[in-house]
Amino acid sequence: MTENEIAKIIVDTAFHIHKSLEPGLLESVYEVVLAHGLEKAGLRVKRQVPVPIVFDGIRFDEGFKADLIVEDKVIVELKSVEKMAPVHKKQLLTYLRLPDKRLGLLINFGSELIRDGISRVVNGL
């Protein structure tokens, strides 16, 4: 399955969740529910995955924690805020570069319309 095929399932699942639960819950709630929905759709999902970084020749195991990594191909960063900041996309691009992933989705469940809260971020895709 390609990154784009996986992303379509993620977006469809996020749409369904947003429609059912609506904005206003904590990010952690959307994370667990989205992970459940994706697993139910047959995808492998890892939550809160530590991704190491190497700096100055030293490996640090806690570079960051990816909210979700789906099928070991797509990183999903979740937010539940009124408005996204430009730094959120830059952050996700850095998250993609460190483990050399090609596609990330930034999903803000705090958006009134979920289509306005989803951004694709690519790293050489």
C-alpha positions as CSV (number, residue, x, y, z in Angstrom):
1,M,0.0,0.0,0.0
2,T,1.4,3.4,-0.9
3,E,1.7,6.4,1.3
4,N,-1.2,8.1,-0.6
5,E,-3.5,5.1,-0.2
6,I,-2.8,5.1,3.5
7,A,-3.3,8.8,3.7
8,K,-6.8,8.5,2.1
9,I,-7.8,6.0,4.7
10,I,-6.5,8.2,7.5
11,V,-8.3,11.3,6.1
12,D,-11.6,9.4,5.7
13,T,-11.3,8.0,9.2
14,A,-10.5,11.5,10.7
15,F,-13.5,12.9,8.9
16,H,-15.8,10.3,10.4
17,I,-14.3,10.9,13.9
18,H,-14.6,14.7,13.6
19,K,-18.2,14.4,12.4
20,S,-19.1,12.1,15.3
21,L,-17.2,13.6,18.2
22,E,-16.9,17.2,17.0
23,P,-14.2,19.7,18.2
24,G,-13.5,20.3,21.8
25,L,-11.9,17.1,23.2
26,L,-8.3,16.7,24.2
27,E,-5.7,15.7,21.6
28,S,-5.1,12.4,23.4
29,V,-8.8,11.4,22.9
30,Y,-8.6,12.0,19.2
31,E,-5.3,10.0,19.1
32,V,-6.7,6.9,20.7
33,V,-9.9,7.0,18.7
34,L,-8.1,7.6,15.4
35,A,-5.7,4.7,16.2
36,H,-8.7,2.5,16.9
37,G,-10.4,3.5,13.6
38,L,-7.3,2.9,11.6
39,E,-6.7,-0.5,13.2
40,K,-10.3,-1.4,12.5
41,A,-9.7,-0.5,8.8
42,G,-6.9,-3.1,8.8
43,L,-3.9,-0.7,9.2
44,R,-0.9,-1.2,11.5
45,V,-0.7,1.8,13.9
46,K,1.9,2.7,16.5
47,R,1.2,5.4,19.1
48,Q,3.6,7.8,20.8
49,V,6.6,6.3,19.0
50,P,10.0,7.6,20.2
51,V,12.2,8.7,17.3
52,P,15.9,9.1,18.0
53,I,18.1,11.9,16.7
54,V,21.8,12.0,16.2
55,F,23.6,15.2,17.2
56,D,27.3,15.7,17.5
57,G,27.8,12.0,16.9
58,I,25.7,11.1,19.8
59,R,22.4,9.2,19.5
60,F,19.6,10.6,21.7
61,D,16.7,8.1,22.0
62,E,14.1,10.8,22.7
63,G,14.4,13.1,19.8
64,F,10.6,13.4,19.6
65,K,7.5,11.2,19.9
66,A,5.4,10.7,16.8
67,D,1.7,10.8,17.7
68,L,1.0,8.0,15.2
69,I,3.0,6.1,12.6
70,V,0.8,4.2,10.2
71,E,2.0,1.2,8.3
72,D,5.6,2.4,9.1
73,K,5.1,4.9,6.3
74,V,3.0,7.9,7.3
75,I,3.5,10.1,10.4
76,V,0.3,11.6,11.8
77,E,0.7,14.6,14.0
78,L,-2.5,15.5,15.9
79,K,-3.7,18.8,17.3
80,S,-6.8,20.0,19.0
81,V,-6.4,23.8,18.8
82,E,-8.5,26.7,17.6
83,K,-6.0,27.7,14.9
84,M,-2.8,26.0,13.6
85,A,0.5,27.9,13.6
86,P,3.0,27.8,10.7
87,V,5.5,26.1,13.0
88,H,3.3,23.0,13.2
89,K,4.0,22.2,9.5
90,K,7.7,22.9,9.9
91,Q,7.8,20.6,13.0
92,L,6.1,17.8,11.0
93,L,8.6,18.2,8.2
94,T,11.5,17.8,10.7
95,Y,9.7,14.7,12.1
96,L,9.6,13.2,8.6
97,R,13.3,13.9,7.9
98,L,14.7,12.3,11.1
99,P,13.4,8.8,10.4
100,D,13.4,9.4,6.6
101,K,9.6,9.1,6.1
102,R,8.0,10.6,3.0
103,L,4.5,11.7,4.0
104,G,3.0,13.2,7.1
105,L,-0.5,14.4,7.9
106,L,-1.1,17.2,10.3
107,I,-4.7,16.9,11.6
108,N,-6.3,19.5,13.7
109,F,-9.5,18.2,15.3
110,G,-10.1,21.7,16.8
111,S,-11.1,23.0,13.4
112,E,-14.7,23.8,12.8
113,L,-14.5,22.0,9.4
114,I,-12.1,19.1,9.3
115,R,-11.1,19.8,5.7
116,D,-9.6,23.1,6.9
117,G,-7.7,21.2,9.6
118,I,-5.8,18.7,7.5
119,S,-2.5,19.4,5.9
120,R,-0.2,17.1,3.9
121,V,3.5,17.5,4.5
122,V,5.9,15.7,2.1
123,N,9.6,14.9,2.3
124,G,10.6,14.0,-1.2
125,L,7.4,12.2,-2.1
